[in-house]
Amino acid sequence: MTATLGAEMPKLSKKFGLKFVAGPYVTNEHRIVAIVETQKVENLSDFLLESGLLQWNSTHITPAQPMDEGIDQINKLKPLY
């Protein structure tokens, strides 16, 4: 499965609109680590499902954004007190 997945990943990445910024890196604990850019987190979830990676690897998706974008969003919030 690993041997064929390497050739399929670029096609699936394009299909789901993913850009791998770092990785994917694999560990001997059946874990893959990657930093991925995408418009919607659902695109990454769909990629993991269709690629089969969910069947034999641990996955954890942590949505993130650049620091300046996060600060801009915080500055737009109404203060709690």
C-alpha positions as CSV (number, residue, x, y, z in Angstrom):
1,M,0.0,0.0,0.0
2,T,2.8,2.4,0.9
3,A,4.6,1.8,-2.4
4,T,1.5,2.7,-4.5
5,L,0.4,5.6,-2.3
6,G,3.6,7.5,-3.2
7,A,2.6,7.7,-6.8
8,E,-1.1,8.5,-6.0
9,M,-0.5,11.3,-3.4
10,P,0.3,14.1,-6.0
11,K,-2.9,13.2,-7.9
12,L,-5.1,13.1,-4.8
13,S,-3.5,16.3,-3.4
14,K,-4.4,18.1,-6.6
15,K,-7.9,16.6,-6.6
16,F,-8.6,18.0,-3.1
17,G,-6.7,21.2,-3.5
18,L,-3.9,20.5,-1.0
19,K,-0.5,22.0,-0.9
20,F,2.1,20.1,1.2
21,V,4.3,22.8,2.9
22,A,6.3,20.2,4.9
23,G,6.2,16.5,4.7
24,P,4.6,14.1,4.7
25,Y,7.0,12.4,7.1
26,V,6.3,8.9,8.4
27,T,7.3,7.3,11.7
28,N,7.6,3.7,12.9
29,E,4.5,4.3,15.0
30,H,2.2,4.4,11.9
31,R,2.0,8.2,12.2
32,I,2.3,10.7,9.4
33,V,3.3,14.3,10.0
34,A,2.7,17.0,7.5
35,I,1.9,20.7,7.2
36,V,-0.7,21.2,4.5
37,E,-2.4,24.3,3.1
38,T,-6.0,24.0,1.9
39,Q,-9.1,26.2,1.6
40,K,-11.2,23.9,3.8
41,V,-10.3,21.4,6.5
42,E,-12.8,19.0,4.9
43,N,-10.6,18.8,1.9
44,L,-7.8,17.3,4.0
45,S,-10.3,14.9,5.7
46,D,-11.5,13.7,2.3
47,F,-7.9,13.2,1.1
48,L,-7.1,11.1,4.2
49,L,-10.2,9.0,3.6
50,E,-9.8,8.4,-0.1
51,S,-6.1,7.7,0.1
52,G,-6.7,5.0,2.7
53,L,-4.3,6.7,5.2
54,L,-6.9,6.6,7.9
55,Q,-6.9,2.8,7.8
56,W,-3.4,2.3,8.9
57,N,-2.1,5.6,10.4
58,S,-3.0,7.8,13.3
59,T,-4.3,11.1,12.1
60,H,-5.0,14.4,13.9
61,I,-5.9,17.5,12.1
62,T,-5.1,20.8,13.8
63,P,-6.4,23.8,11.8
64,A,-4.1,26.8,12.1
65,Q,-3.4,30.1,10.4
66,P,-0.6,32.7,10.3
67,M,0.0,34.6,13.5
68,D,-0.9,38.0,12.0
69,E,-4.3,36.7,10.7
70,G,-5.1,35.2,14.2
71,I,-4.2,38.5,15.9
72,D,-6.4,40.5,13.4
73,Q,-9.4,38.2,14.3
74,I,-8.8,38.6,18.0
75,N,-8.7,42.4,17.6
76,K,-12.1,42.3,16.0
77,L,-13.7,40.6,19.0
78,K,-15.8,42.5,21.5
79,P,-14.0,42.5,24.9
80,L,-15.6,40.3,27.5
81,Y,-15.2,42.9,30.2
